[in-house]
């Protein structure tokens, strides 16, 4: 972790990892955890941090934010509303009250692939729903 997180002190890494179950460390590589830490460091500027990547004809969404009731269901609902088929998901929370959710999904209608501008709209709609700024609506 230290080699992948230059400029980050050990106490900040420990603060981020504190409270995550051992399974978190088993499921994610050191490189992925370093990416998660980078998202965690940005929470002060934006309350919802996301990372969307294409992986072998599917997508991987990582979302980091403050935990709250029904958050996982809310995110799942937004994904389903966009026509995404969730193949796998993980949810982890740390002692600081932050949740890190990872969703692996396929885009059945190829919306994000065929319409590159929809990617940003997709992420913005997800963030708006998570922070309560908007109710789920694709229109």
N, C-alpha and C positions, 0 to 999 in steps of 0.2 A: 504494500500500500504506500509506503513512504516513497518508494522509487517512482510511483505513478502520480504522486500528489506533491510535486515540488512546490515549495512555498507555503505548505500547510503544516502547522505544527501538530505534534502528536496529540495534544489535548483536544484539539478540534476534531480530529479523526475519532478519538475515543468518545467524545460527546455525541457525535453522529451515530456511532455504532452502539452506544449504551442502550440496552433494552431490546435490541433486535434479537430474536431467537437464533440459536445456532444454525437452524435450517437456512436462515438468510445467507450466512457465510457459505453454506454447502451448495445452495442453488445458484449463487452469483459468483462470477470470476472476480479476481482482484481488479481487473480493468473495468468491469461493470460497476463494482463498488466505488471505484475512483470516479466514474461518471456520475453515480448517485450522489457522492459527496459534493461534486461540483454543482449539481442541482440544489442540494441542501444549502450551500453557501449563498445562493441567489434568492432564497426565500425572503430575505429582508427587503428586497426590491420588488418582487412579484410573489403574491401569496400562493400561486399555483405554478409549479414548474413541470414542464412536459418534455419528453423526448420521444419522437416518432421515427422509427427506422424500418426500412424494408428488409425482410429476411426470408429468403427462399420462397418467393411467391406469396408471402404473407407479411403482416406488419407486427411490430413490437412497440407497444406504447408503455412508457414509464411515466408515472405521475407521482409527484411528491407535493404534499400539502399538509396543513394541520388536520388532524383527524376529527371526525364528527360522526354522529349517528347516520346510518344509511348511506354513507359516502360510496362504498363499494357498489351498492345497488344502483345508486345514481349514475355512476360512471358506466356500469353495465347497460343501463337504460339508454344512455346517450349513444353508446356504441351500437346497440340493437336498433335504435331509431335511425341511425345512418345506414342500416342494412349490413352491419358487420357481423360476422359469425365468430364468436369468441371460442377459441380452441383450448386455451389454457390461461389461467390467471393466478397470480400470487398477491397476497396482501401482507405487509409487515408494518409494525409500528414500533417506534423507539420510545425511550423514556421521556423525551422532550415533547411527546404528543404529536409527532409527525408520522404520517403514514406514507409508505412507499408501495404503490400498487403497480403491478406489471401485467399487461394484457397482451396475449398473442392472439391475433385474429386474422381472418381472411376477409377480403372485401369482395363479397359475392357479385356485386354489380360493377366492379372495377372503377368505382367512382373516383377514388383518389389517384388511381393510375391513369385514367383517361382524361381527367380534369385536374391538372396540377394546381390550379388556383384554389381548388376545393380543400386541399390539404390545410392551408392556413385557416380557412373558414371552419373546417372541422375542429381544429385545435382551439380556435377562439370560442366556438360554441360550447365545447367541453369545459373550458376554463370559466366561461360565463355562468354555466349551470352549476359548476362546483362551488363558486364563490357566492352563488345566490343572486347574481346580477340579472339572470334570465331564467325563465322556465324553459324546459326542453321544447324546442320548435325548430324544425329544419328550415322553415321558410324565413 
